[in-house]
Amino acid sequence: HDALPIFQWDVDSIDWKEQGAEIEYNRIIKNAKPGSILLFHNNAKYTPQNLSKILQYLKDQGYTFVKVSDLIYKKNYYIDAAGKQIQK
C-alpha cells in the first residue's frame, strides 16, 4: 500500500475557544510566515468575520495561497520528529 501523505498546520487560531475576534486575528497575523498552514474551525464564532480580513492582510503582505495538496511531496521526502514532511 502507498503511504498516505502527511501534513501539519503550524499556526493555530485557537478559534474554538472563542476568546474574541481581535485576539484570534492577532494570533494568526503574529505567527504566519511563508509556508504556514493556518488552522481554523468551520463552526467557530469569529472565524467568518476574521477570515476575509486575515486573507486580505496576508495578500497585502505579498502572500499567495495554494491548496494543501500542492504542498505535499509525493517522492523523495522523510518525516522529521515533529511530523513535518521534509524534501530530500
C-alpha positions as CSV (number, residue, x, y, z in Angstrom):
1,H,0.0,0.0,0.0
2,D,1.1,3.5,-0.7
3,A,1.7,5.7,2.4
4,L,-0.8,8.5,2.8
5,P,0.7,12.0,2.5
6,I,1.2,13.8,5.8
7,F,0.8,17.5,6.5
8,Q,0.6,19.5,9.7
9,W,-0.7,23.0,10.4
10,D,1.8,25.4,12.1
11,V,-0.4,28.4,13.1
12,D,-3.4,27.7,15.3
13,S,-6.1,30.4,15.5
14,I,-7.4,28.6,18.6
15,D,-10.8,29.9,17.4
16,W,-12.7,27.1,19.1
17,K,-12.1,28.9,22.4
18,E,-14.0,31.9,21.2
19,Q,-11.7,34.4,23.1
20,G,-12.5,37.2,20.8
21,A,-12.2,38.3,17.1
22,E,-9.2,40.6,17.7
23,I,-7.3,38.0,19.8
24,E,-7.7,35.4,17.1
25,Y,-6.8,37.8,14.3
26,N,-3.7,39.0,16.0
27,R,-2.6,35.4,16.9
28,I,-2.7,34.4,13.2
29,I,-1.0,37.6,11.9
30,K,1.7,37.4,14.5
31,N,2.6,33.8,13.7
32,A,2.0,33.4,10.0
33,K,5.2,33.0,7.9
34,P,6.0,31.8,4.4
35,G,4.9,28.2,4.0
36,S,2.5,28.3,7.0
37,I,-0.7,26.3,7.2
38,L,-3.3,28.1,9.2
39,L,-5.8,26.2,11.3
40,F,-9.4,27.4,11.6
41,H,-12.6,25.5,12.5
42,N,-15.8,25.8,10.4
43,N,-18.0,26.3,13.5
44,A,-16.0,28.9,15.4
45,K,-17.8,32.1,16.3
46,Y,-15.4,34.7,15.0
47,T,-13.8,32.8,12.1
48,P,-16.3,34.0,9.4
49,Q,-15.7,37.7,10.2
50,N,-11.9,37.2,10.6
51,L,-11.1,35.1,7.7
52,S,-11.6,37.7,4.9
53,K,-9.6,40.3,6.9
54,I,-6.8,37.8,7.6
55,L,-6.6,36.7,3.9
56,Q,-6.6,40.4,2.7
57,Y,-3.9,41.4,5.2
58,L,-1.7,38.5,4.1
59,K,-2.3,39.2,0.4
60,D,-1.3,42.8,1.0
61,Q,1.9,41.5,2.6
62,G,2.7,39.6,-0.6
63,Y,1.5,36.1,0.4
64,T,-0.2,33.8,-2.1
65,F,-2.4,30.9,-1.2
66,V,-2.3,27.3,-2.5
67,K,-4.2,24.1,-1.9
68,V,-2.7,21.8,0.7
69,S,-2.4,19.1,-1.9
70,D,0.1,21.4,-3.8
71,L,2.4,21.4,-0.8
72,I,2.6,17.6,-0.3
73,Y,5.8,16.0,-1.5
74,K,5.0,12.8,-3.4
75,K,8.5,11.4,-3.7
76,N,11.9,11.9,-2.1
77,Y,10.9,13.0,1.4
78,Y,11.2,12.0,5.0
79,I,9.1,12.8,8.1
80,D,11.0,14.5,10.9
81,A,10.5,14.0,14.7
82,A,7.9,16.9,14.7
83,G,5.9,15.1,12.0
84,K,6.9,17.6,9.2
85,Q,7.4,16.4,5.7
86,I,11.0,17.4,4.6
87,Q,12.1,17.1,1.0
88,K,15.4,15.2,0.5
